[in-house]
Amino acid sequence: MLGLMMHRPLLISGLIEHAARFHGDTEIVSRNADRSIFRYTYAEAERRAKRLAKALIAWGIKDGDRVATLAWNNHRHFELYYGISGIGAVIHTINPRLVPEQIKYMIEHAEDQALFFDESFLPIVKALAPQLKGVKHFVVMAEDSDDPAFLSYEALIRNEIPDLEWPQFEEDRASSLCYTSGTAGNPKGVLYSHRSTVLHAMAIGAPHCFNLDSTDSLCPVVPMFHVNAWGTPYGAAYSGCKFVLPGQYLDGESLCTLWRDEGVTITLGVPSVWQGALRYVDENKTDFGSLSRVVIGGSAAPKAMIDAFEDRYGVAALHAWGMTEMSPLGTVATYKYKHKGAGKDARRAIRSAQGRPPFLVEMKIVDEEGRRQPHDGVAVGELHVRGPWIASGYFKDEAATAKAIDQDGWFKTGDVASIDEDGYLHIKDRSKDLIKSGGEWISSIDLENAALAHEDIAYAAVIGVYHPKWEERPLMMVVMKPGRALDKAALLATLASRVAKWWLPDDIIAIEQIPFGPTGKILKTKLREQFGDYKLPMA
């Protein structure tokens, strides 16, 4: 027997429609490239998103077509989130920090029909545009365009009338596409649906997660090109809160000033951002204004950072964990009822863990044979997850999908972890030797391969070591060919021609030999034992 309830699809357009109808006068604030502030409301944002949608339809953009963005957190990017997905097309957000070859690969693999980009990324687009034969439209996200090859965003939507009725379709329709960082081979595409996105927006708004409310002022520092700014453009519309978009200026002074001026109550980002913010308020003997909570994700939050926010400034630090493949919410370090009477040290220990999953996210840890391990806080295994906003595979990549999904349909995260009796997750290590710097992944393998392109290098190995600002940075060890001496500048020049600048190792050491295991793999554990406490030179 079926229930007698109406069936209404969960669609992204419903979020902005709700915000415009019931929170239509609530502000969206966007900082422009010239540092000026643009202000408008949810009602105005929906009207502009509809004008954009009509322009896309006039171009012939149809159901399932991919439309790419290369942009910071700003109001036009926000409109693209809704105008593209709202008509059944797919927004493909691109991380501009990747090397041009990877950006080109993603655009071609996604088969993007159009590319919208901020003016600051004009050099990247100019260099790539002649190679992107499948992209029919290039739009610079500005008032006007100085280049006749590129249409301006405002010219595109200026003459459109916002009389569009958002179309209705199946909630499982694809809505957005994000690629992983390509740390092992080419980047892999994660294709979200309308249903998964709406459910994820409702989850991050819940009290046991980010506790978004219509009285909040929310500022995502995490970029909108990085897992959809952790879902906040959708969560903001869902909750009807004020939405503050910081643009490209993410230094401590720029952020703290914006937060105080706009009454920001909650902000989200990686630890390196918070280090800059804490340093600014400490040095200037100021505070965070109305800020009540900060969500720290992307890499582990140092205990000293949590202590600084909570003890010195009265700002609750919420440690969160997730992945691109999880939309990204996996866990948030919030308390349970039993912790109400707990002492400060016990509560701070909870904050330092990765947290516990919200409703609809399931987790298990398994040993090498795939057998479930107990959730006792002691047993350790590979973490597998499942849920309605977790990827069931990769876009147009059957081989990667086969490796990522276990026999029961769970996604294999590649993290090694324990889970305690209360459901709190404790990440122990990566199963792959990735380096996480400022919330972004760096591939040790790619760096090693790039080093071997230098004629003087016989072997190379890379590990991550502690850095006070970026949490972790790459340290490279090399074995020189006979009769050759290490020339760091020459090797760095070779690396710079093959990898992103921010991937370059902070130091390079010449050693006698690199330890190899019986299968020919570098024993990174031995290198970490020897060099794990290495003090990197500070710039």
C-alpha positions as CSV (number, residue, x, y, z in Angstrom):
1,M,0.0,0.0,0.0
2,L,1.3,3.4,-0.9
3,G,0.8,6.5,1.2
4,L,-1.5,9.3,0.0
5,M,1.1,12.0,-0.1
6,M,1.7,14.4,-3.0
7,H,4.9,13.8,-5.0
8,R,6.8,16.9,-5.6
9,P,10.4,16.6,-7.0
10,L,13.2,18.0,-4.9
11,L,14.7,20.6,-7.3
12,I,17.4,23.2,-6.9
13,S,15.1,25.8,-8.4
14,G,12.8,25.2,-5.4
15,L,15.5,26.6,-3.1
16,I,15.9,29.9,-4.8
17,E,12.2,30.1,-5.4
18,H,11.6,29.6,-1.6
19,A,14.2,32.2,-0.7
20,A,12.8,34.8,-3.1
21,R,9.2,34.2,-1.9
22,F,9.7,34.1,1.9
23,H,13.1,35.9,2.3
24,G,12.9,38.1,-0.7
25,D,14.2,41.2,1.1
26,T,17.2,39.4,2.7
27,E,20.5,40.6,1.5
28,I,23.1,38.9,-0.7
29,V,26.4,40.8,-0.4
30,S,29.2,40.4,-2.9
31,R,32.7,41.9,-2.9
32,N,33.8,42.9,-6.4
33,A,37.3,42.7,-7.9
34,D,37.8,46.4,-7.2
35,R,36.9,45.8,-3.6
36,S,33.6,47.6,-3.9
37,I,30.5,46.0,-2.4
38,F,27.5,44.9,-4.5
39,R,24.2,44.4,-2.6
40,Y,20.9,43.0,-3.7
41,T,18.3,40.5,-2.4
42,Y,17.2,37.0,-2.9
43,A,14.2,38.2,-4.9
44,E,16.5,40.2,-7.2
45,A,18.9,37.2,-7.5
46,E,16.1,34.9,-8.6
47,R,15.0,37.4,-11.3
48,R,18.6,37.6,-12.6
49,A,19.0,33.9,-12.5
50,K,15.8,33.6,-14.6
51,R,17.2,36.1,-17.1
52,L,20.3,34.0,-17.4
53,A,18.3,30.8,-17.8
54,K,16.4,32.4,-20.7
55,A,19.7,33.4,-22.4
56,L,21.0,29.9,-22.0
57,I,17.8,28.5,-23.6
58,A,18.1,30.9,-26.5
59,W,21.6,29.5,-27.0
60,G,20.2,26.1,-27.3
61,I,21.5,24.8,-23.9
62,K,19.3,21.9,-23.1
63,D,18.7,19.2,-20.6
64,G,22.0,17.6,-19.4
65,D,24.3,20.0,-21.3
66,R,27.3,21.1,-19.2
67,V,28.1,24.7,-18.6
68,A,31.5,25.5,-17.0
69,T,32.5,28.3,-14.5
70,L,35.9,29.6,-13.6
71,A,35.0,32.1,-10.9
72,W,35.4,33.3,-7.3
73,N,32.6,33.6,-4.7
74,N,30.5,36.4,-6.1
75,H,26.9,37.2,-6.9
76,R,27.1,36.3,-10.6
77,H,28.5,32.9,-9.7
78,F,25.6,32.5,-7.3
79,E,23.1,33.2,-10.2
80,L,24.9,30.7,-12.4
81,Y,24.3,28.0,-9.7
82,Y,20.6,28.5,-10.1
83,G,20.2,29.6,-13.7
84,I,22.1,26.7,-15.2
85,S,20.7,23.9,-13.0
86,G,17.2,25.4,-12.9
87,I,16.6,24.5,-16.6
88,G,18.0,21.0,-16.3
89,A,21.5,21.8,-17.5
90,V,24.6,21.0,-15.4
91,I,26.9,23.5,-13.8
92,H,30.5,22.4,-14.0
93,T,32.6,24.4,-11.5
94,I,36.4,24.4,-12.3
95,N,39.2,24.9,-9.8
96,P,41.5,27.5,-11.4
97,R,44.4,26.4,-9.1
98,L,44.9,23.3,-11.3
99,V,47.5,23.4,-14.1
100,P,46.1,24.4,-17.5
101,E,46.4,20.9,-18.9
102,Q,44.1,19.6,-16.2
103,I,41.6,22.4,-16.8
104,K,41.6,21.6,-20.5
105,Y,41.1,17.9,-19.8
106,M,38.1,18.6,-17.5
107,I,36.4,21.0,-20.0
108,E,36.9,18.4,-22.8
109,H,35.9,15.4,-20.7
110,A,32.8,17.2,-19.4
111,E,32.0,18.3,-23.0
112,D,31.2,21.8,-21.7
113,Q,29.1,23.9,-24.1
114,A,29.9,27.3,-22.6
115,L,32.5,28.8,-20.2
116,F,31.7,31.7,-17.8
117,F,34.8,33.2,-16.1
118,D,35.9,36.1,-13.9
119,E,38.1,38.7,-15.3
120,S,41.0,37.6,-13.1
121,F,41.1,34.3,-15.0
122,L,41.3,36.0,-18.4
123,P,44.9,34.9,-19.1
124,I,44.0,31.3,-18.5
125,V,41.0,31.4,-20.8
126,K,42.9,33.3,-23.5
127,A,45.6,30.6,-23.5
128,L,43.1,27.7,-23.5
129,A,40.3,29.1,-25.7
130,P,41.8,28.2,-29.1
131,Q,42.2,24.6,-27.9
132,L,38.6,24.2,-26.6
133,K,36.9,23.4,-29.9
134,G,33.7,22.1,-28.1
135,V,33.1,25.3,-26.2
136,K,30.6,27.5,-28.2
137,H,30.3,30.5,-25.9
138,F,32.8,32.3,-23.7
139,V,31.4,34.9,-21.2
140,V,33.4,37.2,-19.0
141,M,31.6,37.8,-15.7
142,A,31.7,41.6,-15.8
143,E,29.6,44.6,-16.8
144,D,31.5,44.9,-20.1
145,S,34.0,43.0,-22.1
146,D,37.2,44.7,-23.5
147,D,37.8,41.7,-25.8
148,P,35.4,41.2,-28.7
149,A,36.0,37.4,-28.5
150,F,34.2,37.3,-25.2
151,L,30.7,38.4,-24.4
152,S,30.0,40.1,-21.0
153,Y,27.7,38.6,-18.5
154,E,25.6,41.7,-18.1
155,A,25.3,42.1,-21.9
156,L,24.1,38.5,-22.0
157,I,21.2,38.9,-19.6
158,R,20.4,42.7,-20.0
159,N,17.6,42.3,-22.5
160,E,16.0,39.1,-21.1
161,I,12.7,39.4,-19.3
162,P,12.5,37.3,-16.0
163,D,9.1,35.8,-16.9
164,L,10.4,32.2,-16.9
165,E,8.6,29.5,-14.9
166,W,11.2,27.1,-13.5
167,P,10.6,23.8,-15.4
168,Q,9.7,20.6,-13.4
169,F,11.5,17.4,-14.0
170,E,12.7,14.3,-12.2
171,E,14.6,15.0,-9.0
172,D,17.3,12.5,-10.0
173,R,18.3,14.7,-12.9
174,A,22.0,15.7,-12.9
175,S,22.5,19.2,-11.5
176,S,26.2,19.9,-11.1
177,L,29.6,18.4,-11.8
178,C,32.8,18.7,-9.7
179,Y,36.1,17.1,-10.5
180,T,38.6,15.8,-8.0
181,S,42.1,17.3,-7.9
182,G,43.6,14.7,-10.2
183,T,46.3,13.6,-7.7
184,A,46.4,10.1,-9.2
185,G,46.0,10.3,-12.9
186,N,43.4,12.6,-14.5
187,P,40.8,14.3,-12.4
188,K,37.6,12.3,-11.8
189,G,34.1,13.8,-12.2
190,V,31.5,13.6,-9.5
191,L,28.0,14.2,-10.8
192,Y,25.5,15.5,-8.3
193,S,21.7,15.4,-8.7
194,H,18.9,17.8,-7.7
195,R,17.7,15.4,-5.1
196,S,21.2,14.9,-3.5
197,T,21.8,18.6,-3.5
198,V,18.5,19.5,-1.8
199,L,18.9,16.8,0.8
200,H,22.5,18.0,1.4
201,A,21.3,21.6,1.8
202,M,18.8,20.5,4.4
203,A,21.4,18.5,6.2
204,I,24.0,21.3,6.5
205,G,21.3,23.6,7.8
206,A,20.3,21.2,10.6
207,P,21.1,22.1,14.3
208,H,23.5,19.1,14.6
209,C,25.5,20.3,11.6
210,F,26.0,24.0,10.8
211,N,22.7,25.2,12.4
212,L,21.8,27.7,9.7
213,D,19.0,30.0,10.5
214,S,17.2,32.9,8.7
215,T,18.8,35.2,11.3
216,D,22.3,34.2,10.4
217,S,24.8,36.0,8.2
218,L,26.8,33.3,6.3
219,C,30.1,33.8,4.6
220,P,31.7,30.9,2.7
221,V,35.5,31.4,2.4
222,V,35.8,28.0,0.9
223,P,35.6,28.6,-2.9
224,M,32.5,28.0,-4.9
225,F,34.7,26.0,-7.3
226,H,35.6,23.6,-4.4
227,V,32.8,21.2,-3.9
228,N,30.2,23.9,-4.4
229,A,31.5,25.9,-1.4
230,W,30.5,22.9,0.7
231,G,26.9,23.3,-0.3
232,T,26.5,26.8,1.2
233,P,24.9,28.5,-1.9
234,Y,22.1,26.0,-1.6
235,G,22.1,26.0,2.3
236,A,21.8,29.8,2.3
237,A,18.7,29.8,0.1
238,Y,17.2,26.9,2.1
239,S,17.6,28.8,5.4
240,G,17.0,32.3,4.0
241,C,20.0,33.7,5.8
242,K,22.0,36.7,4.7
243,F,24.7,35.5,2.3
244,V,28.1,37.3,2.2
245,L,30.4,36.5,-0.7
246,P,34.1,37.6,-0.2
247,G,35.3,37.5,-3.8
248,Q,39.0,36.9,-4.4
249,Y,40.4,38.7,-1.3
250,L,40.9,36.1,1.4
251,D,43.7,37.6,3.6
252,G,43.1,38.1,7.3
253,E,42.4,41.8,7.1
254,S,40.0,41.6,4.1
255,L,38.0,38.8,5.7
256,C,37.8,40.2,9.2
257,T,36.8,43.6,8.0
258,L,34.1,42.1,5.8
259,W,32.8,39.9,8.6
260,R,32.5,42.8,11.1
261,D,30.9,45.2,8.5
262,E,28.3,42.6,7.4
263,G,27.6,41.1,10.8
264,V,28.7,37.6,9.7
265,T,27.8,34.9,12.3
266,I,29.1,31.8,10.6
267,T,32.0,31.2,8.1
268,L,33.6,28.2,6.6
269,G,37.0,27.3,5.2
270,V,40.3,25.5,5.5
271,P,42.8,25.9,8.5
272,S,45.3,28.1,6.5
273,V,42.6,30.8,6.1
274,W,41.8,30.7,9.9
275,Q,45.5,31.1,10.7
276,G,45.6,34.3,8.8
277,A,42.4,35.6,10.4
278,L,43.7,34.7,13.9
279,R,47.0,36.4,13.2
280,Y,45.3,39.5,12.0
281,V,43.0,39.9,15.1
282,D,45.8,39.1,17.4
283,E,48.2,41.6,15.9
284,N,45.6,44.3,15.7
285,K,44.1,43.7,19.1
286,T,40.6,43.5,17.6
287,D,37.9,40.7,17.5
288,F,35.6,38.9,15.1
289,G,32.6,41.1,15.6
290,S,29.3,39.1,15.5
291,L,31.0,35.8,14.5
292,S,29.7,33.0,16.6
293,R,31.0,29.8,14.8
294,V,33.6,28.8,12.3
295,V,33.5,25.6,10.3
296,I,37.0,24.1,9.8
297,G,37.4,21.5,7.1
298,G,39.7,20.5,4.2
299,S,42.4,19.2,6.6
300,A,42.6,18.4,10.3
301,A,42.0,21.4,12.6
302,P,44.9,21.9,15.0
303,K,43.9,21.8,18.7
304,A,45.6,25.2,19.2
305,M,43.4,26.7,16.6
306,I,40.2,25.4,18.2
307,D,41.5,26.7,21.6
308,A,42.3,30.1,20.1
309,F,38.8,30.6,18.6
310,E,36.9,29.4,21.6
311,D,39.0,30.6,24.6
312,R,40.3,33.9,23.3
313,Y,37.4,35.0,21.1
314,G,34.3,33.0,22.2
315,V,33.8,31.6,18.7
316,A,32.7,28.0,18.5
317,A,35.0,26.0,16.2
318,L,33.1,23.2,14.3
319,H,35.5,20.6,12.9
320,A,34.0,18.9,9.8
321,W,35.1,16.2,7.4
322,G,34.0,15.2,3.9
323,M,35.0,14.7,0.3
324,T,34.1,15.8,-3.2
325,E,32.4,12.5,-3.6
326,M,30.2,13.2,-0.5
327,S,28.9,16.6,-1.7
328,P,31.0,17.0,0.7
329,L,29.4,16.7,4.1
330,G,30.4,13.5,6.0
331,T,30.8,14.5,9.7
332,V,30.6,17.5,12.0
333,A,32.1,17.6,15.5
334,T,29.0,18.6,17.4
335,Y,28.0,17.4,20.9
336,K,25.4,14.9,22.0
337,Y,23.1,15.2,25.0
338,K,25.4,13.2,27.1
339,H,28.1,15.8,26.7
340,K,26.2,18.6,28.3
341,G,27.8,18.1,31.7
342,A,31.3,17.2,30.3
343,G,34.3,19.2,31.3
344,K,36.2,21.5,29.0
345,D,38.9,19.0,28.2
346,A,36.4,16.3,27.2
347,R,34.4,18.7,25.1
348,R,37.5,20.0,23.4
349,A,38.5,16.4,22.6
350,I,35.2,16.0,20.8
351,R,35.8,19.2,18.8
352,S,39.2,17.9,17.7
353,A,37.8,14.7,16.2
354,Q,36.4,14.7,12.7
355,G,32.9,14.4,14.2
356,R,29.8,12.3,13.7
357,P,27.7,11.8,10.6
358,P,24.3,13.4,10.2
359,F,21.1,11.5,9.4
360,L,21.4,9.7,6.0
361,V,25.2,9.3,6.0
362,E,26.3,5.7,7.0
363,M,29.8,4.7,7.7
364,K,31.7,1.5,8.2
365,I,35.4,0.5,8.6
366,V,36.7,-2.7,7.0
367,D,40.0,-4.6,7.2
368,E,42.0,-5.7,4.1
369,E,39.6,-8.6,3.5
370,G,36.6,-6.3,3.6
371,R,35.3,-7.5,6.9
372,R,33.5,-5.0,9.1
373,Q,35.4,-3.8,12.2
374,P,33.8,-2.8,15.4
375,H,33.0,0.9,16.2
376,D,34.9,0.8,19.5
377,G,37.3,3.6,19.0
378,V,40.2,1.1,18.9
379,A,39.7,-1.0,15.7
380,V,41.1,0.7,12.6
381,G,40.2,0.1,9.0
382,E,39.5,1.6,5.6
383,L,36.5,4.0,5.8
384,H,33.5,3.2,3.5
385,V,30.4,5.4,3.3
386,R,27.0,5.5,1.7
387,G,24.0,7.8,1.5
388,P,21.8,9.8,-0.8
389,W,24.4,12.6,-1.4
390,I,27.4,10.2,-1.9
391,A,28.7,9.3,-5.3
392,S,27.8,5.9,-6.7
393,G,30.5,6.2,-9.4
394,Y,32.5,8.7,-11.5
395,F,31.3,10.5,-14.6
396,K,32.3,8.6,-17.7
397,D,34.9,6.6,-15.9
398,E,34.0,2.9,-15.4
399,A,37.5,1.9,-14.3
400,A,37.7,4.5,-11.5
401,T,34.1,3.6,-10.5
402,A,35.0,-0.1,-10.2
403,K,37.9,0.7,-7.9
404,A,35.9,3.1,-5.8
405,I,32.7,1.1,-5.0
406,D,32.8,-2.1,-2.9
407,Q,30.8,-5.2,-3.5
408,D,27.9,-3.9,-1.4
409,G,27.7,-0.5,-3.1
410,W,29.6,1.5,-0.5
411,F,32.0,4.2,-1.5
412,K,35.6,3.5,-0.5
413,T,37.1,6.8,0.8
414,G,40.8,5.8,0.9
415,D,41.0,7.1,4.5
416,V,42.1,4.9,7.3
417,A,40.1,5.6,10.4
418,S,38.4,4.4,13.6
419,I,34.9,5.1,14.8
420,D,34.0,5.2,18.5
421,E,30.9,4.0,20.3
422,D,29.2,7.4,19.9
423,G,29.8,7.4,16.2
424,Y,32.6,10.0,16.2
425,L,35.1,9.5,13.3
426,H,38.8,9.6,13.9
427,I,40.9,9.8,10.7
428,K,44.3,8.1,11.2
429,D,46.0,8.3,7.8
430,R,45.5,8.3,4.0
431,S,45.8,5.0,2.2
432,K,47.6,7.0,-0.5
433,D,50.6,9.2,0.0
434,L,48.9,12.5,-0.7
435,I,50.0,15.8,0.8
436,K,47.3,18.2,1.9
437,S,48.3,21.9,1.8
438,G,45.9,24.6,2.7
439,G,43.0,22.2,2.2
440,E,44.1,21.2,-1.3
441,W,45.7,17.9,-2.4
442,I,49.2,17.6,-3.8
443,S,50.3,14.4,-5.5
444,S,53.7,13.1,-4.3
445,I,53.8,10.7,-7.3
446,D,53.3,13.5,-9.8
447,L,56.1,15.6,-8.1
448,E,58.4,12.6,-8.2
449,N,57.8,11.9,-11.8
450,A,58.3,15.6,-12.7
451,A,61.7,15.5,-10.9
452,L,62.8,12.5,-12.9
453,A,62.5,14.6,-16.0
454,H,65.7,16.5,-14.9
455,E,68.8,14.9,-16.3
456,D,70.7,14.9,-13.0
457,I,68.1,13.0,-11.0
458,A,68.3,9.3,-10.5
459,Y,65.5,8.8,-8.0
460,A,63.1,11.1,-6.2
461,A,60.7,10.8,-3.3
462,V,58.3,13.3,-1.7
463,I,56.6,13.3,1.7
464,G,54.5,15.9,3.5
465,V,56.0,17.7,6.6
466,Y,54.5,20.2,9.0
467,H,54.2,23.8,8.0
468,P,52.9,26.5,10.5
469,K,50.7,28.2,7.9
470,W,49.7,25.5,5.3
471,E,49.6,22.6,7.8
472,E,51.6,20.4,5.5
473,R,54.0,21.1,2.6
474,P,56.1,18.8,0.3
475,L,59.7,17.9,1.1
476,M,61.6,16.3,-1.8
477,M,64.5,13.8,-1.4
478,V,66.6,13.1,-4.5
479,V,69.4,10.7,-5.4
480,M,71.8,12.3,-7.9
481,K,73.2,10.5,-10.9
482,P,76.9,9.7,-10.5
483,G,79.1,12.8,-10.7
484,R,76.2,15.2,-10.5
485,A,75.5,17.7,-7.8
486,L,72.1,19.1,-6.7
487,D,71.2,22.4,-8.3
488,K,68.0,23.3,-6.4
489,A,67.1,26.3,-8.7
490,A,67.4,24.2,-11.8
491,L,65.4,21.4,-10.4
492,L,62.7,23.8,-9.3
493,A,62.6,25.3,-12.7
494,T,62.0,21.8,-14.2
495,L,59.2,21.2,-11.7
496,A,57.6,24.5,-12.3
497,S,57.2,23.7,-16.0
498,R,55.3,20.5,-15.1
499,V,53.2,21.2,-12.0
500,A,51.2,24.0,-10.4
501,K,53.4,26.6,-8.7
502,W,51.8,26.0,-5.3
503,W,52.8,22.3,-5.6
504,L,56.6,23.1,-5.6
505,P,58.4,21.5,-2.7
506,D,59.5,23.9,0.1
507,D,62.9,22.2,0.2
508,I,64.9,19.6,-1.7
509,I,67.5,17.3,0.0
510,A,70.1,15.2,-1.7
511,I,70.4,11.8,-0.1
512,E,72.5,8.6,-0.7
513,Q,69.7,6.2,-1.4
514,I,65.9,5.9,-1.2
515,P,64.4,2.9,0.5
516,F,62.4,0.6,-1.7
517,G,60.1,-2.3,-0.6
518,P,60.0,-5.8,-2.1
519,T,57.6,-4.8,-4.8
520,G,59.7,-1.8,-5.9
521,K,57.6,0.8,-4.2
522,I,59.2,3.6,-2.2
523,L,58.9,3.0,1.6
524,K,57.4,6.4,2.6
525,T,57.1,5.2,6.2
526,K,60.9,5.0,6.4
527,L,61.3,8.4,4.9
528,R,58.8,9.8,7.4
529,E,60.7,8.3,10.3
530,Q,63.9,10.0,9.1
531,F,62.5,13.3,7.8
532,G,59.1,13.7,9.4
533,D,60.4,16.3,11.9
534,Y,62.4,18.2,9.2
535,K,62.2,22.0,9.7
536,L,61.3,23.6,6.4
537,P,62.9,27.0,5.5
538,M,60.4,29.8,6.0
539,A,59.9,32.3,3.2
